[in-house]
Amino acid sequence: MTVHPATTGGAPDRAPDAEGALAPDGRLADSTGISDPPPAMTAHATDPGVSAPSGRFLAGATLLSAGLAMAAALLGLGRDQALAHLFGAGAETDAFLVAWTLPEMASTLLIEDGMAFVLVPAFSMALARRARGIGEPDPVRALIAASLPRLCLVLAGTAAALAAGAPLLVSVLAPGLPDPSLAVSCTRLTATCVLSFGLAGYCSAALRAHRNYLAPGAIYIAYNIAIITTMLVIGESWGVRSAALGVAIGGCLMAVVQAPSLWRRVAGRDERSATVSGAEYGEERGRSIVPALVCAVLLFALCRQSQVLIERYFASGLPAGAISHLNYAQKIAQLPMSLSMMVCVVTFPVVARAIAEGDTRRAGDRVERDLALMACIVLLGAAVVVACAPQIVQLLFQRGAFTAQDTAATSAVMRVYAIGLLGHTLVGALVRSYFSTGRITWFPLAAMGAGALVTAVLGAWAVDPWGARGIAAANAAGISLTALLLLHGLGPRAVPVHVRRVVAELARLVYAAVCAGGAGLLCAELFDSPAAAVAVCCMCVTVVFLLLARLLDAAGVRSLLLPVTHIVRSSVTRKPRHGR
């Protein structure tokens, strides 16, 4: 299992980028407010036309990004429910999910890591030169004129090549499909996302450099609405091809919703949106470091995303519906992971700022607290998933063409996936610690490569005896190995942390999650209603997990619960005012 924006509401499921909490003037939000700008940027803080964002602005931008991400996640769940209701989990959905591979890969490379790392620094430098009156013609317009036409040509050519080579691509991705023709036609429709996602990523990077987060945060909302609407309108006549057409239409909407905002800023020469990073700083840092760093990040993201290709390759040889069962199980199991990753999204700029200031101890402490808190959230969610997986799947998907047999198969796979949730969360958090230093490191790629190799080898061995569950188990084993390697490698390559202390915290949390999952499993079996079973199971798992975590003082739960306990005790013992 891998993280793709599709889980949280886009083609691949992914949380909002860390840039959402980073102001383009170089100021970062920490847990108490706004830090001062880095020394290299301070000299330009008073340049005319530069408006430093306030703490209220950054807090509002973070809340806005989180709210839009949650809305996109709900729409993504609605999209999956509509897909399951209309087409079930069979050969049709398997064919579409093979074609879905292109949006997953394109989102990672063109909207998230790749485009953001390349273009945000470039637009930030252009805005700084514009604010200081350096460069003629306008640096921002010159950057767009030099980069956008060439990018469009490359993306359009790539999309056309993928559409033309769809039969070959499907045969490589899923050689076991009995009838690949449907997958080929869906792939030709989804291939258009290479161009549309690229334009959406370009606009998103430019707008974030201008300190605009509304339009970039809304792109996956528009994307999912387009897919759902297309399936509901023409699903009866087009079949599952309607979902592929929705991907094509949704990709175009992702670019369209951002274009007006970007046009206003480019045409209006909004000096107030400029970054405080000086031109010398941008030229000195951006040109020598960013390209190599982007290369390392892109290769890591590609290697991580290859887990989806490995899964679908092996699942294509199983009976119809296996790919769909894996997909639905992933979408549900990844929800607690997506929630835990929000912690890392918000605090990543704090870690990067501490590293920039040379305060590695503060950065290490922040990473340790983040790892403990994220593990606490994801393990609590994993315990719920294991305890009441059949009831969750039945409640969310079992209607229309999605049968009780599909529920049983999906819930079995989902329970196996839950074993690897902690590994996926740790990989997502730890890799930021490596790249936050600003130094080029290939260790994350090597660790991810080792994990992908284990996934492929174990998947090939386990697919015959255990089917989709064997593929999910191989995924969990591979990503867990990657997490262990990244944790072990922390040190000179990344933010220094006390690895033994982190491992001890994680062990206590795992023990609490296992006990809570067992208690929740017993409670879920007592109810026939799936809604009642899920509600009681969630309550039971939460209570048992928090009690054990408090007894073991795992992740500092005692200190976290102390203010809550004090508030409750004060409200209970407080005397009513009218009695005085």
VEXFITOR-707284 format. One record per residue (C-alpha): z, y, x. Coordinates in steps of 0.02 Angstrom, whole numbers, padded with zeros to 5 digits, always signed. Each point is the difference from the previous one (the first is absolute). Layout:
BEGIN
ZYX...
// end
This chain:
BEGIN
+00000+00000+00000-00039+00173+00061+00029+00173-00061-00151+00071-00088-00019+00152-00106-00034-00107-00151+00183-00043-00013+00060+00174-00024-00147+00062-00096-00152+00010+00111-00130-00121+00063+00123-00049+00134+00185+00020-00038+00086+00116+00108+00132+00134-00005-00044+00185+00030-00034+00048+00179+00135+00073+00109-00094+00163+00004+00067+00034-00174+00164+00053+00081-00080+00088+00148-00043+00182-00018-00159+00054+00087+00099+00131+00094+00089-00136+00096+00167+00011-00089+00078-00162-00058+00121-00038-00139+00156-00096+00052+00147-00065-00098+00086+00168-00003-00141+00124-00010-00137+00071+00109+00002-00016+00187-00063+00134+00116-00178-00016+00061-00030-00093+00163+00010+00109+00156-00187-00017+00030-00033+00080-00168+00134+00133-00006-00105+00129+00089-00123+00003-00144+00126+00001-00141-00013+00187-00021-00188+00012+00001-00068+00109-00140-00064-00095-00149+00115-00149+00028+00124-00040-00137+00133-00129+00047+00044-00117-00143+00176+00006-00065+00117-00146-00024-00027+00013-00187-00188-00015+00027+00015-00157+00106+00125-00078-00120-00116+00038-00145-00150-00071+00093+00097-00161+00037+00056-00018-00181-00176+00037-00061-00075-00133+00115+00130-00128-00054-00026+00038-00184-00189-00016+00014+00019-00162+00097+00111-00072-00136-00124+00052-00135-00141-00082+00099+00105-00159+00019+00027-00011-00188-00185+00026-00031-00038-00131+00131+00111-00122-00093-00088+00046-00162-00167-00031+00086+00055-00174+00053+00067-00035-00174-00166+00051-00077-00093-00110+00124+00112-00148-00040-00009+00030-00188-00190+00015-00006-00053-00127+00130+00154-00109+00036+00013-00088+00169-00157-00101+00026-00170+00000+00081-00045+00174-00065+00153+00086+00072-00017-00099+00161-00175+00071+00020+00059+00178-00031+00146-00017+00121-00120-00053+00137-00097+00160-00033+00167+00093-00005+00017-00033+00187-00115+00147+00039+00107+00131-00091+00155-00071+00084-00074+00017+00174-00083+00168-00037+00161+00076-00065+00095-00048+00157-00131+00067+00118-00073+00148-00094+00143+00072-00104+00158-00051+00088+00022-00028+00188-00172+00028+00074-00061+00156-00086+00173+00080-00003+00034-00023+00186-00171+00068+00050-00024+00146-00121+00174+00070-00033+00021+00054+00183-00178+00066+00004+00021+00107-00156+00172+00057+00059-00074+00063+00164-00143+00086-00094+00124+00086-00116+00104+00058+00147-00153+00075+00084-00051+00085-00162+00174+00076-00022+00000+00069+00178-00177+00068-00016-00071-00121+00127-00176-00063-00025-00152+00067-00088-00065-00059-00121+00151-00055-00099+00075-00153+00090+00037-00096-00161-00176+00022-00068-00072-00042+00170+00102-00162+00005-00062-00049-00173-00180+00041+00044+00010-00102+00159+00090-00153-00071-00033-00022-00186-00192-00024+00001+00008-00127+00140+00143-00091-00083-00096-00009-00164-00152-00074+00086+00103-00134+00087+00097-00045-00157-00155-00004-00110-00091-00112+00124+00149-00117+00011+00015-00010-00189-00186-00039-00018+00010-00134+00134+00150-00083-00084-00087+00003-00169-00157-00077+00073+00097-00131+00096+00116-00044-00144-00055-00184-00008+00039-00025+00185+00163+00096-00016+00060-00107-00146-00046-00160+00090+00108+00055+00147+00147+00062-00104+00006-00145-00123-00114-00144+00050+00080-00118-00126-00049+00094-00159-00100-00119-00111-00110+00140-00069-00005+00153+00115-00126+00098-00104+00133+00092-00100+00096+00045+00157-00161+00065+00078-00039+00115-00146+00180+00065-00002-00007+00029+00188-00157+00105-00016+00093+00113-00122+00159+00013+00105-00101+00035+00158-00024+00177-00063+00184+00032+00035-00039+00013+00187-00084+00168-00033+00114+00060-00140+00162-00051+00087-00060+00082+00160-00030+00165-00090+00169-00017-00088+00087-00031+00166-00088+00150+00078+00056+00115-00141+00175-00071+00003+00022+00031+00187-00067+00178-00014+00112+00043-00148+00156-00069+00082-00036+00108+00151-00005+00147-00123+00171-00054-00069-00072-00058-00166+00071-00166-00064-00040+00001-00186-00184-00048+00005+00019-00132+00141+00146-00078-00092-00098-00014-00163-00150-00095+00067+00067-00175-00039+00048+00056-00174-00180+00049-00035-00061-00158+00084+00104-00118-00108-00037+00094-00160-00186-00022+00035+00017-00187+00027+00107-00027-00155-00113+00105-00110-00158-00085+00060+00071-00174-00030+00058+00046-00175-00165+00084-00049-00130-00121+00069+00103-00152+00048-00062-00102-00147-00183+00022+00045+00009+00014+00190+00139-00124+00032+00096+00019+00162-00144+00105+00069+00077+00141-00101+00149+00000+00119-00118+00014+00149-00092+00143-00086+00169+00082-00030+00033-00009+00188-00165+00090+00032+00036+00135-00130+00182+00017+00054-00051+00026+00181-00111+00144-00050+00142+00077-00102+00114-00009+00152-00115+00120+00090-00039+00107-00153+00183+00039-00042+00027+00070+00176-00163+00094+00025+00046+00158-00100+00165+00023+00093-00084-00021+00169-00142+00118-00047+00123+00138-00051+00090-00013+00167-00156-00006+00107-00093+00136-00094+00153+00110-00018+00057-00011+00181+00181-00024-00052+00089+00061+00157+00170-00043-00077-00041-00185+00011-00024+00004+00187+00105-00106+00116+00108+00075+00135-00061-00120+00133-00097+00107+00122-00178-00031+00054+00054-00042+00176+00124-00128-00067-00131-00076-00115-00130-00012+00139+00123-00066+00125+00078-00131-00112-00129-00042-00129-00149-00034+00113+00088-00103+00133+00123-00102-00103-00054-00012-00181-00163-00099+00020+00082-00140+00099+00149-00001-00117-00117-00010-00150-00090-00146+00082+00164-00094+00021+00051+00036-00180-00169-00048-00072-00005-00166+00091+00177-00038-00055-00042+00041-00181-00157-00108+00006+00097-00145+00073+00134+00017-00132-00128+00012-00139-00083-00158+00065+00138-00099-00084-00087+00033-00165-00162-00072+00071+00092-00154+00065+00082-00031-00168-00160+00017-00101-00099-00104+00124+00115-00150-00024+00029+00031-00186-00187+00002-00036-00004-00188+00029+00138-00032-00128-00027-00022-00188-00052+00155-00097+00141+00122-00026+00087-00023+00168-00055+00169+00067+00056+00082-00161+00171-00084+00006+00023+00061+00179-00053+00176-00051+00115+00015-00151+00146-00073+00098-00027+00127+00138-00006+00148-00118+00169-00042-00078+00087-00056+00160-00052+00158+00093+00085+00119-00122+00172-00005+00084-00085+00016+00169-00096+00154-00058+00162+00077-00062+00088-00032+00166-00145+00074+00098+00031+00169-00083+00153+00016+00112-00109-00016+00154-00131+00119-00066+00129+00139-00020+00095-00027+00163-00146-00035+00116-00025+00186+00038+00185+00012+00044-00019-00137+00128-00158+00077+00071+00086+00170+00013+00149-00074+00091-00115-00086+00124-00096+00162+00028+00164+00087+00042+00051-00140+00119+00147-00052-00109-00032-00187+00004+00177-00041-00051-00017+00094-00165-00168-00083-00029+00072-00172+00035+00146+00027-00117-00118+00058-00137-00111-00155+00022+00151-00116-00006+00062+00078-00161-00174-00007-00075-00022-00183+00044+00167-00045-00079-00032+00099-00159-00179-00064-00019+00058-00179+00027+00135+00025-00131-00128+00058-00129-00132-00131+00035+00121-00147+00010+00078+00050-00165-00175+00003-00076-00046-00165+00082+00155-00082-00074-00053+00059-00174-00178-00065+00028+00061-00172+00053+00128-00011-00141-00110+00042-00148-00181-00012+00060-00065-00099-00152+00081+00120-00123-00071+00153+00092-00177-00069+00001+00013-00054-00181+00063+00171-00051-00134+00096+00095-00157-00107-00012+00010-00148-00120-00111+00059-00140-00185-00010-00042-00095-00106+00126+00153-00018+00114+00077-00167-00049+00168-00084+00026-00078-00106+00138-00050+00160+00089+00179+00062-00017+00070-00158+00079-00124+00004+00145+00024+00187+00033+00190-00007-00006+00004-00147+00122-00106+00098+00125+00102+00158-00030+00162-00087+00049-00077-00054+00165-00067+00175+00033+00176+00070-00025+00054-00090+00158-00113+00113+00103+00046+00165-00084+00129+00044+00132-00127-00032+00137-00130+00110-00084+00126+00140-00021+00060-00009+00180-00178+00003+00066-00041+00154-00103+00156+00089+00062-00001-00057+00182-00182+00043+00034+00040+00182-00042+00134-00005+00134-00130-00051+00128-00129+00131-00047+00126+00142-00028+00022+00018+00188-00177+00069+00018-00034-00124+00141-00139-00127-00008+00066-00176-00020-00096-00159-00036+00155-00106-00027-00003+00016-00192-00180-00063+00000+00047-00147+00110+00149-00042-00112-00107+00012-00157-00134-00106+00081+00127-00136+00036+00060+00006-00180-00178-00009-00069-00036-00149+00113+00153-00091-00067-00053+00042-00178-00174-00073+00030+00060-00158+00087+00139-00038-00124-00113+00045-00147-00132-00124+00058+00133-00135+00015+00094+00037-00162-00141+00038-00122-00043-00182-00037+00174-00068-00038+00073+00155-00083-00147+00105-00057+00034+00185-00035+00186-00023+00039-00046-00061+00174-00107+00155+00028+00144+00112-00056+00121-00093+00115-00118+00024+00147-00008+00185-00040+00190+00013-00003+00015-00092+00166-00131+00107+00087+00069+00168-00055+00178-00054+00040-00054-00043+00177-00081+00172+00017+00160+00083-00060+00105-00096+00127-00119+00046+00142+00001+00184-00048+00189+00000-00013+00017-00086+00168-00123+00121+00081+00095+00158-00046+00046+00092+00157-00111+00092+00124-00151-00022-00116+00086+00074-00152+00157+00080-00068+00151-00081+00086+00117-00090-00120+00141-00126+00016-00098-00156-00045+00150-00116-00008+00091+00116-00118-00153+00012-00112-00020-00190-00002+00183-00022-00046-00019+00122-00145-00155-00089-00061+00085-00171+00009+00142+00061-00111-00123+00073-00125-00102-00162-00005+00159-00099-00037+00044+00118-00142-00178-00012-00070+00000-00191+00004+00164-00009-00095-00055+00133-00125-00166-00089-00028+00091-00162-00039+00114+00085-00125-00148+00087-00082-00094-00165-00013+00144-00077-00098+00009+00150-00117-00188+00004-00033+00001-00180-00060+00122+00042-00140-00124+00104-00103-00161-00048-00089-00059+00180-00017-00086+00058+00162+00056+00180-00028+00183-00050-00020-00011-00119+00148-00072+00134+00113+00128+00131-00055+00151-00113+00025-00069-00070+00162-00026+00174+00073+00176+00050-00047+00077-00159+00070-00097+00005+00164+00041+00184+00027+00187-00024-00030+00015-00154+00111-00107+00075+00138+00098+00164+00006+00168-00088-00006-00045-00115+00144-00079+00141+00098+00158+00102-00024+00112-00144+00054-00106-00028+00155-00027+00189+00022-00184-00039+00023-00111+00153+00028+00153+00112-00016+00010-00034-00186+00185+00046-00003-00034+00175+00062-00147+00017-00119+00102-00054-00152+00155+00102+00046-00062+00165-00078-00053-00093-00158+00170-00085-00013+00089+00166+00024-00103+00084-00138+00032-00143-00123+00185-00003+00039+00015+00188-00019-00090-00001-00168+00113-00138-00066+00166+00072+00059-00040+00183-00037+00106+00073-00139-00092+00083-00144+00006+00190+00009+00043+00022-00183+00160-00097+00027+00071+00130+00116
// end
